[in-house]
């Protein structure tokens, strides 16, 4: 009986974690009003999330406590829900997102990759958005290593590595598969735990230098976008309605912004951060900057 209770206790946080991610994506007021006419409708996502939440509430209210089968079915519902969300976003990106200017999208990509040098400046707002999408994967890597250790042994590194190319589309499958471990990692890690070539990545993610660089980069990008001027924002709005590259990048940014608070909370809980109750809810509301500030403030190896 004791083993079954422990198993059930582990599954409930797992389901709650997945439902937390899904519920954030279903918030009616999440998308800025300026994006409402051109970004995907949240009604279908909201219906799916409501169904999953109802299933969870049903398990908790009507099912007997500490029954292993119900916890398992709830975990399956959460996983399926996140996989469906992943599939819906991918389907929208490839099938429904505006694609009126494919040649211009190719030109934009070649400009960002320095394959074309013609002296023409790209839209300042989208340029900074593209650069911010290089900040997000590093933020997620710092939040997932090693805090996202999964009970089922699914490694995080293939997914956050993929996110450097495709953003949230690479991370969502891991979030669907992730389960809270029976023995959570001890954070922040000790200096001894970071020794050796096998811990090079973890040592880098614990570095305060990285946290400050990410924060500085985010401030620079957001500052330049905010001061780009009305004409640049109007042009960006037009690109949002015409360009698949611009549109999908924006959806990717919003998705990563929505998913970040859960992983910030997971990391802050493991590190027993003193500001978790007061500061973390505020930081969770600030796109990009909030997670970067958290990385600066969180307890680090060796008390750095």
Number of C-alpha atoms within 10 A of each C-alpha: 7 8 8 12 14 13 17 20 15 17 22 19 14 25 26 16 21 24 23 17 23 24 18 18 23 20 15 11 10 13 17 9 9 9 15 13 9 16 19 18 12 16 12 13 21 18 12 18 25 16 14 22 21 12 15 22 13 13 17 16 9 8 13 10 13 17 14 16 11 20 24 15 16 24 25 14 21 28 23 16 21 23 18 17 22 19 15 13 22 15 12 16 20 12 10 12 23 22 18 13 14 14 11 13 18 11 14 19 14 13 17 14 10 9 11 13 11 7 7 8 9 12 18 21 22 22 18 19 19 17 15 20 22 17 20 24 22 20 23 22 22 26 23 20 19 22 25 23 20 21 17 12 11 15 17 20 15 12 21 25 16 15 22 19 13 16 23 26 20 18 24 24 18 22 22 25 22 23 25 20 17 14 9 14 14 12 17 22 19 13 12 9 13 17 12 9 8 9 11 11 14 18 19 14 22 24 16 18 12 18 24 16 14 25 23 14 18 26 16 14 20 19 12 15 19 15 12 15 12 10 11 18 18 13 14 20 18 13 20 22 18 19 21 22 21 25 25 20 20 19 20 19 20 17 19 23 21 21 22 22 23 16 19 26 18 18 25 24 15 14 19 14 18 14 13 19 12 9 13 20 15 11 19 21 15 14 18 24 19 22 28 27 19 24 26 20 16 23 20 19 18 11 10 11
